[in-house]
């Protein structure tokens, strides 16, 4: 998660792999794609993150 937090803090795009846990406790690999959304003045307005299940 350190890579994802760095992406949010610095407002850059990134892709990071990590492991998530299902409700039943089983774990599965995911890839997190993240980017910051900026306004016309270049200020960060929001962050977008997409998770892809790498188990399938």
C-alpha positions, 0 to 999 in steps of 0.5 A, a space after each residue: 500500500 505504500 506505493 498507492 499512498 505515495 501516488 495519492 500524496 504526490 498526485 501522480 499516476 501509478 500501478 501497484 500490486 497487493 493482496 486483498 482479503 475476501 469476507 471468508 478470509 481467503 486472499 487474492 492478488 489485485 492490481 491497483 491503478 491510481 491517478 489524481 484528477 486536477 482542475 484547470 489550475 492544476 490543483 488536485 480535486 479527486 483521486 481515482 483508483 481501479 482494482 483488478 482481480 489478478 486471480 481470475 
